[in-house]
Amino acid sequence: MYHFSQILDTPFEQAIAQVTEALKQEGFGVLTEIDVKATFKRKLDADFHPYLILGACHAQIAYRMLNADDKAGVFYPCNVVVQEHPDGRVEVSAIDPAVMFQAVDSPAAKEITDDARQLMQAVMNRLGAATPVA
């Protein structure tokens, strides 16, 4: 699987705040926010469900990885998606850093990737009463 996912028992806007706080607690900052619903409406005049892509970055992990391989920046930031399904459920999905960095081939990158993976899993675990999605 290329991502971690959780279902949150909270409204969409609250879920965004909850995810942002969980990221912050694990040392991530949100560098970008892409409102996919608004973008599709504006660019395509197409309707889409609430769907936000948060571009998250953990500065220490990024610094270490870029020192290990200066081309690894093509993988940044780590994307976290918050979306509301038609039935009202809110799902949070985050890229698995092990998949994201699998092309960076060095012992140092492997260790950094493992650290990043643990941090992203910790973010997902912080989402409280969330129910894991298979």
N, C-alpha and C positions, 0 to 999 in steps of 0.2 A: 504494500500500500504506500502511496506517496504523500499521505497526509494523516493528521490526527483530527478527529472530529468529535464534537460534543453537541448534545441538544440542551438548550437552556430553557428553564421554565420561567421566562421573563419576557416582557415586551421588547421589540426590536431596539428602540432607543436606549433602554436600560441595559440591554445586552452589549451594546457598543461600549457603554461606560464600564460595564463589568469586565469586558475583554481588555479594554485599555488599561484598567487598573491592574489586572492580572499580569499583563505584559510589563507594566512599570515595576511591579513587585519583584519580577525576575530580572530586572535590569534592562529591559527593552524600552526603546522610545518609538513613537509612531512618527515616521518621517513624511508619509503621504497617506491621503485618503482619496479613494476613487469611488464615487457614488455611481455605480453601474446603472441603476434605474434612471437617474437623472441624465446621464450621458446618452443612454439609448434613446430616451425621449427627445433630447435636444438634437442629436445627430441623425437619428433614424425615424423619428416620430413613432417609435415603437414602445409599447408598454412592456414592463418587466417588473418582477417582484422586488421588494426592498433587498438590496445586495450591495454591501460595502466591502471594498478591499482595503485593508490597512497594511501599509508598507512598514513593517517593524524592523528595527535594527538594534542589536546589542553591540554597543561600541567596542567593548573589550574583545568580544568574539571576532567582530569584523577586523579590528586592528591586528589581532593574532593571525587570522586567515590571510589577510592581504600581505602580511610579512612572510607568510609561508609560500604564497603564490599570488603575485600581483595581478593576475588575470581573474582571480576569483571574484572580483567585484562585479562581474557579469551576472552573478547569482543574487545580488543584493537589490532591494531589501527582501527580507523574508515576508512572504505574503500570508496574511490572516484574513479569511473571509467570514463576514457575518451576513447571514441571509435569512429572510423570513419565507418559509414555505407557504403554499396556498392554504394549508390547514392551520396556519398561525404559529406553528412551531418555529423556533429560531435555532438555526444550526451555526456553529462556529467550526471552521476548518482551518488548520494551519499546515503549512508545508513541513514535511519531515526533512530536517537538515541532512540526514544521512542520504536521502535521495537527491537533494539539491546539490550536495557537494561530492557526489560519487565520482565525478569526472576529475576532481582534484586529487592527483595521485602522489601522495608523499606521506611518510609516517607522521610528520607534524600535522598535516591536514587531517589525518584520521583522528588524532587525539582531539583536535579542535572541533571537528565534526561531532564526535561523541559528546563533548561538553555542550555544544549547541543543541544537540538532540535532547539531552537531559533537561536543559533550560526550557525548551519549547514544550516538552512533556510536563514540566512543572507548571507552566502557564496553563495548560489544559486542565491539570489537576486542581488548580486554584479556582476554576470556574464553579467550585462548590457543589451544589446538588445536581450538577449536570449528569446526564445519562450518556455513556459512551455510545458511539455509533459504529457499527461494524463495517 
